[in-house]
């Protein structure tokens, strides 16, 4: 479990750093793309550490939520590098590769469910799950409503910091919530 939680912490740190670089550099750079790719791989693995930390025994909701989130993160592992190598903007790349719209829908669904699992279980502070829900919604709605990227960058940094925080909480030896004990 510690290796999985460490993957979550490292992955979400990569994301936070990539968001800070994106703000400082006023856009994407190879560093941002590589950090984002690393984030997707490590987050896809690391969400299982959060699952294991907060779930003792079998909890079907948590298991399904984690599986969907993990699959979505891993499906986006190559995405940042493909965008970078294509020379297209992210919007142009997605338009040319609509499969990523489906992957985005899977990510949105997985992260909402995963965030709810954090809230329901009660192992981590409930506000952490709320931050994750808000971050997921803001990330998803930004391109739809053409909100400034700075809003999504800051939201993503807060989201990433929250997951890093619960990852460190998970590394502390506490007993997970038993099935039926969560809300």
Buried (B, 14 or more C-beta within 10 A) or exposed (E): BEEBBBBBBBBBBBBBBBBBBBBEEEEBBEEBBBBBBBBBBBBBBBBBBBBBBBBBEEBEBBBBBBBBBBBBBBBBBEBBBBBBEEEBEBEEBBEEBEEBEEBBEBBBBBBBBBBBBBBBBBBBBEEBBBBBBBBBBBBBEBBEEEEEBEBBBBBBBBBBBBBBBBBEBBBEEEEBBEEEEBE
